[in-house]
Amino acid sequence: MRTYASRARAIQPTGVRKMFDLAGDDVVSFGLGEPDFQPPPVAIEAFHRAMLDGRNKYTTTAGLPALREAIAASWSHVAPGMGAGNVCITMSGTNALLNLFMTLVNPGDKVLLPEPYFPLYGPDATLVGGSAAYYPCRFENAFVPNVEELEALVDDNTVAILYNFPSNPTGGTIDEAQRDALLDFARRHDLWIISDEVYDRIIFEGSHVSFLGAGYDKVFVVNSFSKTFAMTGWRIGYIVAESLEHMKQVIKVQYYITACPNDAMQYAVLAAMEQAADYPDVLSTEFKARCDLITDRLNAMPGVQCHKPKGSIYVFPKVDVPGMSSEEVAMEALADGVLCSPGTAFGPSGEGHLRFAFTIGRDDIVRGMDLFEATLARLRG
């Protein structure tokens, strides 16, 4: 009897969605990484106007040239001289990731992925016939990988490494020296770099450190408007690379996945970039206040240790409840009215951790932390 393709059977639903699906309407939700804001009004108005103006058709495979030019210009501070040809608009950052895995990874190839990880990375490698080797991002090193541990994972089949800073789920970030060490590692082994930088505008200290414009040709940056412009449901992202030849291959693959990105939404995103350029900074300021609040509350609880992230919308504390797994702790918290994600939803090394997305208002954060503190007091006796 015929059955499903092995690639479908080899992947599983994510633990984050499992917890979300179990939650009722009356919980304080730190679950999904979805900002509790709406897109800028100017973008919503531009979306409506574009549809009324007949922008409801196919676009070019790589997307609206004016939007691609605007995105290229937004990266000119690190990689000057880029234009529309260096950008491919995608139907979300997740679509961008799959485009790149399909472009760069052959069956049998190996990709180095961070752990803890965004749950889509490993399945993307599986779906294209490759395999994943996970490099550790340890709490003791503020979730920044160690190059010596990376070296031990490389073999003749290794073709690419994926970096994610600021990180989902850990909030880990890097400075320029750390970036350069990770870039030099990739250069020594002639690896493609897929750099997931969707939280590049949600930075609380200093400036975002990108792998783009750092002197290595084999870099693709994945980004999205989901977090920085609160457009999660719009599903618009992009890929940018300094090499026009590399980008041509990506655009060719894009056609056979989605044909082209959404027409009217591209005009809306362009309006946001041109007329609400400070919107990500407004969101970042609020997220920093929430980050400070939740981190301080967690670190005041017995049995909890939490790094204060320098970016992203997540904290990933160590939570010590003797005799209980992270999933069991998360389920007990859910029973008490708090939704968070067990660390094991992001890989085995997440055991002993929980992920909290601070994508709710400060009053709700306080209420959720009060409930979670009571849960821990009950569980720890």
N, C-alpha and C positions, 0 to 999 in steps of 0.2 A: 504494500500500500504506500502511495506517495505521502510524503510528510513535508513539514516546513523546511525551508532552507536552513542550513547549519548556522548561518550568520544571525538569523532571527532567534534560533534556539539558544545561541551562545550569550545573548544579552538579557538583562533582567531589568524590571522597573527600579527606579531609584528609591533609596530609603527616605529621601526628603519627601517625595510624593506620597509614600506610604503613610508617613506621619500626618501629612496634610489631609489625606483622604479620611483618616480616622477622627479628625477634629470636628467638634461641633461649632455652632455659631457663637457660643458664649465663652470661648477661650480667649486669652490674651496670646496672640500669635506672633512668635519670633521665628516663624518657619520659613516661608519663601522670601527670597531676596528680591522683593518687589517694592520700590519706593511708594510711599503713601501720598504721592503728589499727582497732579495732573500735568500733562504737557503744557507748555506756554500757550496762552490764549491765541497769540498770533499764529502759532502753528496749526491749531485746530481750525481757525478761520481760513488759513491758507489751504488746508486740506479740503474744506467745504467748497471754497472758491474754485479749486483746481478741478474737482468733480463736475461742478456746474459749467466750467469752461471746456469740458470734454476731455479732461486728462484721465481717461478711463481705458487706455489702450496699451498695447505692448510698447515697451521702451527698448532701447538698445540693450544688448546682453549685459554690459558692464554698468548700465544705469545712466541717469541724466548727466550729461557733460558738465552743466553748471554746478551741480552738487558735487561731482567728483573734483572739479577745480577748487571748490570751497574747502573740501576736506583736505586736499593736497596743501592748500594755503595754510590750513590750521596746523599742519605739521612742519611748516617752514622754519620754525625756531630750532628744530633738530635736524631737518633734512631739506635744506633749501634747493630750489630748482625743480621740484616735482610738479607734475601737472595731472590732468585728467587721466592720462594713460597709466599712471602709477596707482590708480584706485579702481576697485571693483565693488559696487554696491551689492549687498547680499540681502536675502530675506532672513535677517537676524544674524547675531554673532554665532549662534549654533550652526546655521547654514554655512557661514564662513569657515568654521572649523572643518566641517565635512568636506567642503570644496578643497581645502588645503590637504587633508588626508588623502583624498582621491587623486590630487595632483602630484603628491610627493612620495607616496608610500605604495610599493609593490607588494603583492602576496609574498609572505616570508620575511619581509623587512621588519625591523624592530624600531620602535619609537620610545624614547625615554620620557616618562611622564612623572609629574610631582605627586607625592603622597604626603599628607591628605590632598585630595584632588576634587575638582569639579567633576561630577559623576559622568559627564558625557565623553570625557577624553578617552578612556579605555574602550568603550563600545565603538567609538569612531575608528580606532585602530583595528578592532575586530571586523567591523563592517567592510573594510577595504582589504581584508585578508592578511593584515599585518599582525604584529603582537606588541604588547606593551611590557616594558621593564620600568618599575617604579623606583624613583630615587627619593630618599627620605628628606622631609622638611621638618626638622625637629623643634619641639617647643623650646628646648635648651638653647637653640641658636636662633630664636625669634622667627622660626619657620623659614629660614634661608638655607638652601642646600649647601653641602660641603663638596668642593670640587673633587677631593680625593675619593669620596664615596661615588661620585659620578664616574670617575675613571674606571672603577671596578666593574661597571655595568656595560661598558662598551665592548662590542665584538664586531666581526666583519659584516654582520647583518644590520648594524645600527645605522640608520640614515637620518634621523631627525631627533630633536629634543624640543619639548614644549615647556615654556616658562609662563608663569602667571603671577604678575605683580602689578598692583596690589592683588592679593590672593583671595579667592573664594575656595575654601571656607575659612582660612586662618587669619586673613587681614595682613599677612606678612608683606613687607615691602623691602626694597633694596636701595643702597646708595650707589654712586657711580663706580666706586672701587669694586663692590660686589658684582655689579653688572659687568664690568670689564673682565673679571675673573671667569664668570660664566660664559661670556662671549669668547674669550680666549680658548676655553675648553672646547666649545663647538668648532672653532676655527681649526684647532689642532687635529680634530677628527673629521673635518670636512662635513659637518652635519648641517642640515637645514635647521633653522630656528623658527618655530611657530611661537610667537609671543602674544599671549592673550592679555590685552591691556584695556579691558572694558571699563575698569574703574580709574582710568588715568586722570579724570577730572575730580575724583572724590579723594582728595589728598589733604591731610590735616597738618603735616609738618613738611616744610621745604617744598620742592617741586617734584613732579613725577619724573622718574628715570626710565627712559625708553631704550629698547634695543635698536630702534630705528635711528639711523644717522650716526651710528657708533663705529663705522668703519668696516663693516662686514656685509658682503653682498647678499648672502643667502638668508636674509631675514624677511619674514612676513609678519606684519602686525595685524591682529584681529581686534576690531573694535565694534561698538554698538551704540545706538542712541537710547537703548532701553533704560539704563540706569541714570545717565547724566542728564537726559531730558525727560525722564519719567514716561518713556514710550514703550513699555514692555509689551503691550498688546499690539503695537504697530509692526513689530517684527522687521525692523530695518537695521542692518549693520553694514560693515564694510571690511575689506582687506586692503592694506596699503603695503607697497614694497618699492624700494628705490630702483630695482631693475625692471625696465620695461619688458625685457624678454621673459623674465620669470612671470610677470603679471599676464602676459599674453597666454601662457599656459593655463593659468587660473581662470581667466575669462572664457577660454575655450571649454573647460570643464563645467563652468557655471551654466552654460547654455543647456547642457544635457541634464542638469538637476532642476533648474527652475525657469529656464528660458530667459527670464529677465525679472528684475525687481518690480514692486508695485509702483504704478505710474503716479497717481495723485499724492501718495505719501511722500514721494521724493521732493515734490514741491513744498510740502508742509515742513519737512526736515530742513530744506534750504532756507525757508522763511525763519525757522527757529535759529539757525546758525547766523543769519544775517541781522535779525531784528531782536533776538533774545539771547545774545551771545554770553551774557553774564548769568544766565539761568543756572548752569551747572555750579557756579560759585555760590549762588544762593542755597542750593541744595547741600553743597559741601559744608557750608557754615552750620546749617542745622544738623547735619549728620555728625559733625564733630562734637556738638553739644550733647547729642544723644550718646555718642561713643564714650565721652567722659563720664556721663551719668551711669551708664550700664556697667562700665569697667570698674568704676569706684564701688558700685554696689556689690558686684561679684567678688571683688578682692576683699571686701569686708566680711564675707561669709566664711565660716569655718570649713576647711576642706577644699577651698576653691583657690586656684591661681590663674590669673588672666593677664596676658600681655595687653597693653593699650595700643591698638593698631594705629599706624600713621596714615592709613587710608582704607578704603572699601566700606562696606556696610555690615560687617560681621565681626563678632568676637568668637574665639574658640578656646574657652577656658578648660583647664584640667579640673575635673570634679571628682573628688575621692569619696566614694561611699563604699566602705568595705563589704565585699561579698556580692556586689551588684555590678552588672555591666552597664555601659553607657545607654544601651537601648532600654534596659530595665528602669534606669533612672529617668530617662525621657518619658517612658510610659507612666511612671508614678507622677511626674510633673503634669502630664496631660490629664490624668485623673483629677488633679487639683486645679485644673483650669489654665495651665501654661503649656503652649506648644513650642517646643524647640526640637532640634534635630540631633539624634545620636551621632557621635563622632564616627562611628563605624559606617555611616552612610557615605563617608568620604574615604573609605579604605580601612584596612585592618589596623593601621597605626593610629587611627582616630579613636581607638578604644581608650576609655578614660576621659574623653573630651565630650563636650556638647557644643553645638553651634547655635548662636543666637543672632538673628538678623535684626538690627535696630532700625527697622523700617516702619515703626509705629511712633505715635506722638509721645512726648516726654511723660505726660500723666499716665499713659498706658504702660510705659516702661517701668515707672515707679510701682504701679499696681502689680505688674507681672513679676517684678523682682521681690515684692512683698510675698506673693504667693509662692514663688520658687524658694525663697529663704525658709518659709514654713515647711515646704516639702523636704528640704535638706535637713532641717531640724528634726523632723519626724523620722526620716530614714537613718540618720546618724545617731539617733537616740539622745 
